[in-house]
Amino acid sequence: MKKWVFVAVLFACLGMTGVWLAGCGYTTTSALSSDLQTIYVEHFKNNIDFETASRVQTTYIPLLEVDIRTAVINRFQFDGNLKVSANKEDADLILSGELVEYNRYALRYTDEDDVQEYRLQLVMKLTMTDTTTGEPLWTSNRFIGEKDYFLQGPRAVSEDTAIGQATEDLARRIVEKTIENW
């Protein structure tokens, strides 16, 4: 009888160990092919059409596309799964894109109908191309980075600060889309 108990306990432990080793499938490693090791981030274009942007508040922010590119490069360097290449010819991947919208929506008003909270969105059209095949790894016509911000109170920030935070959100999302392929 003791042998059966021992065998049952042994199989139960091995079964639990197998489940424990299998895990939930989450990993911190890249979902990219191991032959994709470098990326070049092209200079983004600012193609915001200010004449037809009437449904939301749109404004021109000088050199915003340059700030976005810098944030994306910094985020890829921070992530470390891909090495950022200074030369397009040496890269395994090329990220190209254009800034197509800068939107600021009013979210919340005071009792006097003054805006209390805004949502700021940076919308880009992006393509990630695999240079070995010439095929897009992924494309998006509306890739969005955003930040909600208050104008008053303890959580108040300036629009410039919100732009920086939306830029960082956009960069983080681009790197996640590339590395994790979610």
TIRO-2110 file (N, C-alpha, C; in Angstrom, 1 decimal):
// TIRO-2110
0.8, -1.2, 0.0, N, 1, A
0.0, 0.0, 0.0, CA, 1, A
0.9, 1.2, 0.0, C, 1, A
2.0, 1.2, 0.7, N, 2, A
2.8, 2.4, 0.8, CA, 2, A
3.5, 2.7, -0.6, C, 2, A
3.7, 1.6, -1.4, N, 3, A
4.3, 1.8, -2.7, CA, 3, A
3.4, 2.6, -3.6, C, 3, A
2.1, 2.4, -3.5, N, 4, A
1.1, 3.1, -4.3, CA, 4, A
1.0, 4.5, -3.9, C, 4, A
1.1, 4.8, -2.7, N, 5, A
1.0, 6.2, -2.2, CA, 5, A
2.3, 6.9, -2.7, C, 5, A
3.4, 6.3, -2.6, N, 6, A
4.7, 6.9, -3.0, CA, 6, A
4.6, 7.2, -4.5, C, 6, A
4.1, 6.2, -5.3, N, 7, A
4.0, 6.4, -6.8, CA, 7, A
3.1, 7.5, -7.1, C, 7, A
1.9, 7.5, -6.4, N, 8, A
0.9, 8.6, -6.7, CA, 8, A
1.5, 10.0, -6.3, C, 8, A
2.2, 10.1, -5.2, N, 9, A
2.8, 11.4, -4.8, CA, 9, A
3.9, 11.8, -5.8, C, 9, A
4.7, 10.8, -6.3, N, 10, A
5.7, 11.1, -7.3, CA, 10, A
5.1, 11.6, -8.6, C, 10, A
4.1, 10.9, -9.1, N, 11, A
3.4, 11.4, -10.3, CA, 11, A
2.8, 12.8, -10.2, C, 11, A
2.2, 13.0, -9.0, N, 12, A
1.6, 14.3, -8.7, CA, 12, A
2.6, 15.4, -8.7, C, 12, A
3.8, 15.1, -8.1, N, 13, A
4.9, 16.1, -8.1, CA, 13, A
5.4, 16.4, -9.5, C, 13, A
5.6, 15.3, -10.2, N, 14, A
6.1, 15.5, -11.6, CA, 14, A
5.1, 16.2, -12.5, C, 14, A
3.8, 15.9, -12.3, N, 15, A
2.8, 16.6, -13.0, CA, 15, A
2.8, 18.1, -12.7, C, 15, A
2.9, 18.5, -11.4, N, 16, A
2.9, 19.9, -11.0, CA, 16, A
4.2, 20.5, -11.5, C, 16, A
5.3, 19.8, -11.5, N, 17, A
6.5, 20.4, -12.0, CA, 17, A
6.4, 20.7, -13.4, C, 17, A
5.8, 19.8, -14.2, N, 18, A
5.6, 20.0, -15.6, CA, 18, A
4.8, 21.2, -15.9, C, 18, A
3.7, 21.4, -15.1, N, 19, A
2.9, 22.6, -15.3, CA, 19, A
3.7, 23.8, -14.9, C, 19, A
4.4, 23.8, -13.8, N, 20, A
5.2, 24.9, -13.3, CA, 20, A
6.2, 25.3, -14.4, C, 20, A
6.9, 24.3, -15.0, N, 21, A
7.9, 24.6, -16.0, CA, 21, A
7.3, 25.1, -17.3, C, 21, A
6.1, 24.7, -17.6, N, 22, A
5.4, 25.1, -18.8, CA, 22, A
5.0, 26.6, -18.7, C, 22, A
4.6, 27.0, -17.5, N, 23, A
4.3, 28.4, -17.3, CA, 23, A
3.1, 28.9, -18.1, C, 23, A
2.9, 30.2, -18.1, N, 24, A
1.7, 30.7, -18.8, CA, 24, A
2.0, 31.2, -20.2, C, 24, A
3.3, 31.1, -20.7, N, 25, A
3.6, 31.4, -22.0, CA, 25, A
4.1, 32.8, -22.2, C, 25, A
4.2, 33.6, -21.1, N, 26, A
4.7, 35.0, -21.2, CA, 26, A
6.2, 34.9, -21.1, C, 26, A
6.8, 35.8, -22.0, N, 27, A
8.3, 35.8, -22.0, CA, 27, A
8.7, 37.3, -22.2, C, 27, A
9.9, 37.6, -21.7, N, 28, A
10.5, 38.9, -21.9, CA, 28, A
11.4, 38.9, -23.1, C, 28, A
11.6, 37.9, -23.8, N, 29, A
12.4, 37.8, -25.0, CA, 29, A
11.7, 38.3, -26.2, C, 29, A
12.4, 38.6, -27.3, N, 30, A
11.8, 39.1, -28.5, CA, 30, A
11.0, 38.0, -29.2, C, 30, A
10.0, 38.4, -29.9, N, 31, A
9.2, 37.5, -30.8, CA, 31, A
9.8, 37.6, -32.2, C, 31, A
10.8, 38.4, -32.4, N, 32, A
11.4, 38.5, -33.7, CA, 32, A
12.3, 37.3, -34.1, C, 32, A
12.5, 37.1, -35.3, N, 33, A
13.4, 36.1, -35.8, CA, 33, A
14.8, 36.5, -35.3, C, 33, A
15.6, 35.5, -35.0, N, 34, A
17.0, 35.8, -34.5, CA, 34, A
17.9, 36.4, -35.5, C, 34, A
17.6, 36.4, -36.8, N, 35, A
18.4, 37.0, -37.8, CA, 35, A
18.1, 38.5, -38.0, C, 35, A
17.0, 39.0, -37.3, N, 36, A
16.7, 40.4, -37.3, CA, 36, A
17.3, 41.1, -36.0, C, 36, A
18.4, 41.8, -36.2, N, 37, A
19.2, 42.3, -35.1, CA, 37, A
19.4, 43.8, -35.1, C, 37, A
19.2, 44.4, -36.2, N, 38, A
19.4, 45.9, -36.3, CA, 38, A
18.2, 46.6, -36.9, C, 38, A
18.0, 47.8, -36.5, N, 39, A
16.9, 48.6, -37.0, CA, 39, A
17.4, 50.0, -37.4, C, 39, A
16.9, 50.6, -38.4, N, 40, A
17.1, 52.0, -38.8, CA, 40, A
15.7, 52.7, -38.8, C, 40, A
15.7, 53.8, -38.1, N, 41, A
14.5, 54.6, -38.0, CA, 41, A
14.7, 55.8, -38.9, C, 41, A
13.9, 55.8, -40.0, N, 42, A
13.9, 56.9, -41.0, CA, 42, A
13.4, 58.2, -40.3, C, 42, A
13.8, 59.3, -40.9, N, 43, A
13.3, 60.6, -40.5, CA, 43, A
11.8, 60.6, -40.9, C, 43, A
11.0, 60.9, -39.8, N, 44, A
9.5, 61.0, -40.1, CA, 44, A
9.1, 62.3, -40.7, C, 44, A
8.1, 62.3, -41.5, N, 45, A
7.5, 63.5, -42.2, CA, 45, A
6.4, 64.0, -41.3, C, 45, A
6.1, 65.3, -41.4, N, 46, A
5.0, 65.9, -40.7, CA, 46, A
4.0, 66.2, -41.8, C, 46, A
3.0, 65.3, -42.0, N, 47, A
2.0, 65.5, -43.0, CA, 47, A
0.6, 65.8, -42.4, C, 47, A
0.5, 66.6, -41.4, N, 48, A
-0.7, 66.9, -40.8, CA, 48, A
-1.4, 67.9, -41.7, C, 48, A
-2.7, 67.6, -42.1, N, 49, A
-3.4, 68.5, -42.9, CA, 49, A
-4.2, 69.5, -42.0, C, 49, A
-3.7, 70.7, -41.8, N, 50, A
-4.3, 71.6, -40.9, CA, 50, A
-5.6, 72.2, -41.5, C, 50, A
-5.7, 72.2, -42.8, N, 51, A
-6.9, 72.8, -43.4, CA, 51, A
-8.2, 72.0, -43.3, C, 51, A
-8.1, 70.7, -43.2, N, 52, A
-9.3, 69.9, -43.1, CA, 52, A
-9.4, 69.4, -41.6, C, 52, A
-8.6, 69.7, -40.7, N, 53, A
-8.7, 69.3, -39.3, CA, 53, A
-9.6, 70.2, -38.5, C, 53, A
-10.9, 70.0, -38.7, N, 54, A
-11.8, 70.9, -38.1, CA, 54, A
-12.6, 70.3, -36.9, C, 54, A
-12.7, 69.0, -36.8, N, 55, A
-13.5, 68.4, -35.8, CA, 55, A
-12.9, 68.4, -34.4, C, 55, A
-11.6, 68.6, -34.4, N, 56, A
-10.9, 68.6, -33.1, CA, 56, A
-9.9, 69.8, -33.1, C, 56, A
-9.4, 70.1, -32.0, N, 57, A
-8.4, 71.2, -32.0, CA, 57, A
-7.1, 70.6, -32.5, C, 57, A
-6.5, 71.2, -33.5, N, 58, A
-5.3, 70.8, -34.1, CA, 58, A
-4.4, 72.0, -34.1, C, 58, A
-3.1, 71.8, -33.8, N, 59, A
-2.2, 72.9, -33.8, CA, 59, A
-0.8, 72.4, -34.4, C, 59, A
0.0, 73.3, -34.8, N, 60, A
1.3, 72.9, -35.3, CA, 60, A
2.3, 73.0, -34.2, C, 60, A
3.0, 71.9, -34.0, N, 61, A
4.1, 71.9, -33.0, CA, 61, A
5.4, 71.8, -33.8, C, 61, A
6.3, 72.8, -33.8, N, 62, A
7.5, 72.7, -34.6, CA, 62, A
8.4, 71.5, -34.2, C, 62, A
8.9, 70.8, -35.2, N, 63, A
9.8, 69.7, -35.1, CA, 63, A
9.3, 68.5, -34.2, C, 63, A
8.0, 68.4, -34.1, N, 64, A
7.4, 67.3, -33.4, CA, 64, A
7.8, 65.9, -33.9, C, 64, A
7.9, 65.9, -35.3, N, 65, A
8.3, 64.6, -35.9, CA, 65, A
9.7, 64.2, -35.6, C, 65, A
10.6, 65.2, -35.3, N, 66, A
11.9, 65.0, -34.9, CA, 66, A
12.0, 64.4, -33.5, C, 66, A
11.2, 65.0, -32.6, N, 67, A
11.1, 64.6, -31.2, CA, 67, A
10.6, 63.1, -31.2, C, 67, A
9.6, 62.8, -32.0, N, 68, A
9.1, 61.4, -32.0, CA, 68, A
10.1, 60.5, -32.5, C, 68, A
10.9, 60.8, -33.5, N, 69, A
11.9, 59.9, -34.0, CA, 69, A
13.0, 59.7, -32.9, C, 69, A
13.4, 60.7, -32.2, N, 70, A
14.4, 60.6, -31.2, CA, 70, A
13.8, 59.7, -30.0, C, 70, A
12.6, 59.9, -29.7, N, 71, A
12.0, 59.1, -28.6, CA, 71, A
11.9, 57.6, -29.0, C, 71, A
11.6, 57.3, -30.3, N, 72, A
11.6, 55.9, -30.8, CA, 72, A
13.0, 55.3, -30.8, C, 72, A
14.0, 56.0, -31.2, N, 73, A
15.3, 55.5, -31.2, CA, 73, A
15.8, 55.3, -29.7, C, 73, A
15.5, 56.2, -28.9, N, 74, A
15.8, 56.0, -27.4, CA, 74, A
15.1, 54.8, -26.8, C, 74, A
13.9, 54.6, -27.2, N, 75, A
13.1, 53.4, -26.7, CA, 75, A
13.7, 52.1, -27.2, C, 75, A
14.1, 52.1, -28.5, N, 76, A
14.7, 50.8, -29.0, CA, 76, A
16.0, 50.6, -28.3, C, 76, A
16.8, 51.6, -28.0, N, 77, A
18.1, 51.4, -27.3, CA, 77, A
17.8, 51.0, -25.9, C, 77, A
16.8, 51.5, -25.2, N, 78, A
16.5, 51.1, -23.9, CA, 78, A
16.0, 49.7, -23.8, C, 78, A
15.2, 49.3, -24.8, N, 79, A
14.7, 47.9, -24.9, CA, 79, A
15.8, 46.9, -25.1, C, 79, A
16.7, 47.2, -26.0, N, 80, A
17.9, 46.4, -26.2, CA, 80, A
17.8, 45.2, -27.1, C, 80, A
16.6, 44.8, -27.5, N, 81, A
16.4, 43.7, -28.4, CA, 81, A
16.9, 43.9, -29.8, C, 81, A
16.9, 45.1, -30.2, N, 82, A
17.4, 45.5, -31.6, CA, 82, A
18.5, 46.6, -31.4, C, 82, A
19.5, 46.5, -32.2, N, 83, A
20.6, 47.5, -32.2, CA, 83, A
20.1, 48.6, -33.2, C, 83, A
20.2, 49.8, -32.8, N, 84, A
19.8, 50.9, -33.7, CA, 84, A
21.0, 51.2, -34.6, C, 84, A
20.8, 51.2, -35.9, N, 85, A
21.8, 51.4, -36.9, CA, 85, A
21.8, 52.8, -37.4, C, 85, A
23.0, 53.4, -37.6, N, 86, A
23.1, 54.8, -38.1, CA, 86, A
22.9, 54.8, -39.6, C, 86, A
23.1, 53.6, -40.3, N, 87, A
23.0, 53.5, -41.7, CA, 87, A
21.9, 52.6, -42.1, C, 87, A
21.1, 53.1, -43.1, N, 88, A
20.0, 52.3, -43.6, CA, 88, A
20.4, 51.0, -44.3, C, 88, A
21.6, 51.1, -44.9, N, 89, A
22.1, 49.9, -45.6, CA, 89, A
22.5, 48.8, -44.7, C, 89, A
22.8, 49.1, -43.5, N, 90, A
23.3, 48.0, -42.5, CA, 90, A
22.2, 47.4, -41.7, C, 90, A
21.0, 47.9, -41.9, N, 91, A
19.9, 47.5, -41.0, CA, 91, A
19.1, 46.3, -41.5, C, 91, A
18.6, 45.5, -40.6, N, 92, A
17.7, 44.4, -40.9, CA, 92, A
16.3, 44.8, -41.0, C, 92, A
15.9, 45.9, -40.3, N, 93, A
14.6, 46.4, -40.3, CA, 93, A
14.7, 47.9, -40.5, C, 93, A
13.6, 48.4, -41.2, N, 94, A
13.5, 49.9, -41.4, CA, 94, A
12.2, 50.3, -41.0, C, 94, A
12.1, 51.3, -40.1, N, 95, A
10.8, 51.9, -39.6, CA, 95, A
10.7, 53.2, -40.4, C, 95, A
9.6, 53.4, -41.2, N, 96, A
9.3, 54.6, -41.9, CA, 96, A
7.9, 55.1, -41.5, C, 96, A
7.7, 56.4, -41.6, N, 97, A
6.4, 56.8, -41.2, CA, 97, A
6.2, 58.3, -41.3, C, 97, A
5.0, 58.7, -41.0, N, 98, A
4.7, 60.2, -41.1, CA, 98, A
3.6, 60.5, -40.0, C, 98, A
3.8, 61.7, -39.5, N, 99, A
2.8, 62.2, -38.5, CA, 99, A
1.6, 62.7, -39.3, C, 99, A
0.5, 62.2, -39.0, N, 100, A
-0.7, 62.6, -39.8, CA, 100, A
-1.8, 63.3, -39.0, C, 100, A
-1.7, 63.2, -37.7, N, 101, A
-2.7, 64.0, -36.9, CA, 101, A
-2.1, 64.4, -35.6, C, 101, A
-2.5, 65.5, -35.1, N, 102, A
-2.2, 66.0, -33.7, CA, 102, A
-3.6, 66.5, -33.2, C, 102, A
-4.2, 65.7, -32.3, N, 103, A
-5.5, 66.0, -31.9, CA, 103, A
-5.5, 66.3, -30.4, C, 103, A
-6.4, 67.2, -30.0, N, 104, A
-6.6, 67.6, -28.6, CA, 104, A
-8.1, 67.7, -28.4, C, 104, A
-8.6, 66.7, -27.7, N, 105, A
-10.0, 66.6, -27.4, CA, 105, A
-10.3, 67.1, -26.0, C, 105, A
-11.3, 67.8, -25.8, N, 106, A
-11.8, 68.2, -24.4, CA, 106, A
-12.5, 67.0, -23.9, C, 106, A
-12.1, 66.6, -22.6, N, 107, A
-12.8, 65.4, -22.0, CA, 107, A
-13.7, 65.8, -20.9, C, 107, A
-13.3, 66.9, -20.1, N, 108, A
-14.1, 67.2, -18.9, CA, 108, A
-14.1, 68.8, -18.8, C, 108, A
-15.3, 69.2, -18.4, N, 109, A
-15.5, 70.7, -18.2, CA, 109, A
-15.8, 71.0, -16.8, C, 109, A
-15.5, 72.3, -16.4, N, 110, A
-15.9, 72.8, -15.1, CA, 110, A
-17.3, 73.2, -15.2, C, 110, A
-17.9, 73.6, -14.0, N, 111, A
-19.3, 74.1, -14.0, CA, 111, A
-19.5, 75.4, -14.8, C, 111, A
-18.4, 76.1, -15.1, N, 112, A
-18.4, 77.3, -15.9, CA, 112, A
-18.2, 77.0, -17.3, C, 112, A
-18.2, 75.8, -17.8, N, 113, A
-17.9, 75.3, -19.1, CA, 113, A
-16.5, 75.6, -19.6, C, 113, A
-15.5, 75.7, -18.7, N, 114, A
-14.1, 75.8, -19.1, CA, 114, A
-13.6, 74.4, -19.2, C, 114, A
-12.7, 74.1, -20.1, N, 115, A
-12.1, 72.8, -20.2, CA, 115, A
-11.2, 72.5, -19.0, C, 115, A
-11.4, 71.4, -18.4, N, 116, A
-10.7, 71.0, -17.2, CA, 116, A
-9.7, 69.9, -17.6, C, 116, A
-10.0, 69.0, -18.6, N, 117, A
-9.1, 67.9, -18.9, CA, 117, A
-9.2, 67.7, -20.4, C, 117, A
-8.0, 67.4, -21.0, N, 118, A
-7.8, 67.1, -22.4, CA, 118, A
-7.3, 65.7, -22.7, C, 118, A
-7.5, 65.2, -23.8, N, 119, A
-6.8, 64.0, -24.3, CA, 119, A
-6.1, 64.5, -25.6, C, 119, A
-4.8, 64.3, -25.5, N, 120, A
-3.9, 64.6, -26.6, CA, 120, A
-3.5, 63.3, -27.3, C, 120, A
-3.6, 63.3, -28.7, N, 121, A
-3.3, 62.2, -29.5, CA, 121, A
-2.3, 62.5, -30.6, C, 121, A
-1.3, 61.7, -30.7, N, 122, A
-0.4, 61.8, -31.9, CA, 122, A
-0.6, 60.6, -32.7, C, 122, A
-1.0, 60.8, -34.0, N, 123, A
-1.4, 59.7, -34.9, CA, 123, A
-0.4, 59.7, -36.0, C, 123, A
0.1, 58.5, -36.2, N, 124, A
1.1, 58.3, -37.3, CA, 124, A
0.7, 57.1, -38.2, C, 124, A
1.2, 57.2, -39.4, N, 125, A
1.1, 56.2, -40.4, CA, 125, A
2.5, 55.5, -40.4, C, 125, A
2.6, 54.2, -40.1, N, 126, A
3.9, 53.6, -40.0, CA, 126, A
4.0, 52.3, -40.8, C, 126, A
5.3, 52.0, -41.2, N, 127, A
5.6, 50.7, -41.8, CA, 127, A
6.9, 50.2, -41.3, C, 127, A
6.9, 49.0, -40.9, N, 128, A
8.2, 48.3, -40.4, CA, 128, A
8.5, 47.3, -41.5, C, 128, A
9.7, 47.5, -42.2, N, 129, A
10.0, 46.7, -43.3, CA, 129, A
11.2, 45.8, -43.0, C, 129, A
11.1, 44.5, -43.4, N, 130, A
12.2, 43.6, -43.3, CA, 130, A
13.1, 43.7, -44.5, C, 130, A
14.3, 44.2, -44.3, N, 131, A
15.2, 44.5, -45.5, CA, 131, A
15.7, 43.2, -46.2, C, 131, A
15.6, 42.1, -45.5, N, 132, A
16.1, 40.8, -46.1, CA, 132, A
15.1, 40.3, -47.2, C, 132, A
13.8, 40.6, -46.9, N, 133, A
12.8, 40.1, -47.9, CA, 133, A
12.1, 41.3, -48.6, C, 133, A
12.3, 42.5, -48.1, N, 134, A
11.7, 43.7, -48.7, CA, 134, A
10.2, 43.8, -48.4, C, 134, A
9.7, 42.9, -47.6, N, 135, A
8.3, 42.8, -47.2, CA, 135, A
8.0, 43.6, -45.9, C, 135, A
6.9, 44.2, -45.8, N, 136, A
6.5, 44.8, -44.5, CA, 136, A
6.3, 43.8, -43.4, C, 136, A
7.0, 44.0, -42.2, N, 137, A
6.7, 43.2, -41.1, CA, 137, A
5.4, 43.5, -40.5, C, 137, A
5.1, 44.8, -40.4, N, 138, A
3.8, 45.3, -40.0, CA, 138, A
3.6, 46.7, -40.6, C, 138, A
2.3, 47.1, -40.7, N, 139, A
1.9, 48.5, -41.2, CA, 139, A
0.7, 48.9, -40.3, C, 139, A
0.6, 50.2, -40.2, N, 140, A
-0.5, 50.8, -39.5, CA, 140, A
-0.8, 52.2, -40.1, C, 140, A
-2.1, 52.4, -40.4, N, 141, A
-2.5, 53.8, -40.9, CA, 141, A
-2.8, 54.7, -39.8, C, 141, A
-3.1, 54.2, -38.6, N, 142, A
-3.5, 55.0, -37.4, CA, 142, A
-2.8, 54.4, -36.2, C, 142, A
-1.5, 54.7, -36.0, N, 143, A
-0.8, 54.3, -34.8, CA, 143, A
-0.8, 55.4, -33.9, C, 143, A
-1.4, 55.2, -32.7, N, 144, A
-1.7, 56.4, -31.8, CA, 144, A
-0.9, 56.3, -30.5, C, 144, A
-0.3, 57.4, -30.1, N, 145, A
0.2, 57.6, -28.8, CA, 145, A
-0.6, 58.7, -28.1, C, 145, A
-0.9, 58.6, -26.9, N, 146, A
-1.8, 59.6, -26.3, CA, 146, A
-1.5, 59.8, -24.8, C, 146, A
-2.1, 60.9, -24.3, N, 147, A
-2.0, 61.3, -22.9, CA, 147, A
-3.2, 62.2, -22.5, C, 147, A
-3.8, 61.8, -21.4, N, 148, A
-4.9, 62.6, -20.9, CA, 148, A
-4.2, 63.5, -19.8, C, 148, A
-4.6, 64.8, -19.8, N, 149, A
-4.0, 65.7, -18.9, CA, 149, A
-5.0, 66.8, -18.4, C, 149, A
-4.8, 67.2, -17.1, N, 150, A
-5.6, 68.2, -16.5, CA, 150, A
-4.9, 69.6, -16.6, C, 150, A
-5.7, 70.6, -16.7, N, 151, A
-5.2, 72.0, -16.7, CA, 151, A
-5.1, 72.6, -15.3, C, 151, A
-5.8, 72.1, -14.4, N, 152, A
-5.9, 72.6, -13.0, CA, 152, A
-5.8, 71.5, -12.0, C, 152, A
-5.4, 71.8, -10.8, N, 153, A
-5.4, 70.9, -9.7, CA, 153, A
-4.1, 70.2, -9.5, C, 153, A
-4.0, 69.2, -8.6, N, 154, A
-2.8, 68.6, -8.3, CA, 154, A
-2.1, 67.8, -9.4, C, 154, A
-3.0, 67.3, -10.3, N, 155, A
-2.4, 66.5, -11.5, CA, 155, A
-2.3, 67.4, -12.7, C, 155, A
-2.3, 68.7, -12.6, N, 156, A
-2.2, 69.5, -13.8, CA, 156, A
-0.8, 69.5, -14.4, C, 156, A
-0.7, 69.5, -15.7, N, 157, A
0.5, 69.6, -16.4, CA, 157, A
0.3, 70.5, -17.6, C, 157, A
1.4, 71.0, -18.1, N, 158, A
1.3, 71.9, -19.3, CA, 158, A
1.1, 71.0, -20.6, C, 158, A
0.7, 71.7, -21.6, N, 159, A
0.5, 70.9, -22.9, CA, 159, A
1.8, 70.4, -23.4, C, 159, A
2.9, 71.2, -23.2, N, 160, A
4.2, 70.7, -23.6, CA, 160, A
4.6, 69.4, -22.9, C, 160, A
4.3, 69.3, -21.6, N, 161, A
4.6, 68.1, -20.8, CA, 161, A
3.8, 67.0, -21.4, C, 161, A
2.5, 67.2, -21.6, N, 162, A
1.6, 66.2, -22.2, CA, 162, A
2.1, 65.7, -23.5, C, 162, A
2.6, 66.6, -24.4, N, 163, A
3.2, 66.2, -25.7, CA, 163, A
4.3, 65.3, -25.5, C, 163, A
5.2, 65.6, -24.5, N, 164, A
6.3, 64.7, -24.3, CA, 164, A
5.9, 63.3, -23.8, C, 164, A
4.9, 63.3, -22.9, N, 165, A
4.4, 62.0, -22.4, CA, 165, A
3.6, 61.2, -23.5, C, 165, A
2.9, 61.9, -24.4, N, 166, A
2.3, 61.2, -25.6, CA, 166, A
3.3, 60.7, -26.5, C, 166, A
4.4, 61.4, -26.7, N, 167, A
5.5, 61.0, -27.6, CA, 167, A
6.2, 59.7, -27.0, C, 167, A
6.4, 59.7, -25.7, N, 168, A
6.9, 58.5, -25.0, CA, 168, A
6.0, 57.3, -25.1, C, 168, A
4.7, 57.6, -25.0, N, 169, A
3.7, 56.5, -25.1, CA, 169, A
3.7, 56.0, -26.6, C, 169, A
3.8, 56.8, -27.5, N, 170, A
3.9, 56.4, -28.9, CA, 170, A
5.1, 55.5, -29.2, C, 170, A
6.3, 56.0, -28.7, N, 171, A
7.5, 55.3, -28.8, CA, 171, A
7.4, 53.9, -28.2, C, 171, A
6.9, 53.8, -27.0, N, 172, A
6.8, 52.6, -26.3, CA, 172, A
5.9, 51.6, -27.1, C, 172, A
4.8, 52.1, -27.6, N, 173, A
3.9, 51.2, -28.4, CA, 173, A
4.5, 50.7, -29.7, C, 173, A
5.3, 51.6, -30.3, N, 174, A
6.0, 51.1, -31.5, CA, 174, A
7.0, 50.0, -31.2, C, 174, A
7.8, 50.2, -30.2, N, 175, A
8.7, 49.1, -29.8, CA, 175, A
8.0, 47.8, -29.4, C, 175, A
7.0, 48.0, -28.6, N, 176, A
6.2, 46.8, -28.2, CA, 176, A
5.6, 46.1, -29.5, C, 176, A
5.1, 46.8, -30.4, N, 177, A
4.5, 46.2, -31.6, CA, 177, A
5.6, 45.5, -32.4, C, 177, A
6.8, 46.0, -32.4, N, 178, A
7.9, 45.4, -33.2, CA, 178, A
8.4, 44.2, -32.5, C, 178, A
8.7, 44.4, -31.2, N, 179, A
9.4, 43.3, -30.5, CA, 179, A
8.5, 42.2, -30.1, C, 179, A
7.3, 42.5, -29.5, N, 180, A
6.4, 41.5, -29.0, CA, 180, A
5.4, 41.0, -30.0, C, 180, A
5.2, 41.8, -31.1, N, 181, A
4.3, 41.5, -32.1, CA, 181, A
2.9, 41.1, -31.6, C, 181, A
2.3, 42.0, -30.7, N, 182, A
1.0, 41.8, -30.2, CA, 182, A
0.0, 42.5, -31.0, C, 182, A
END
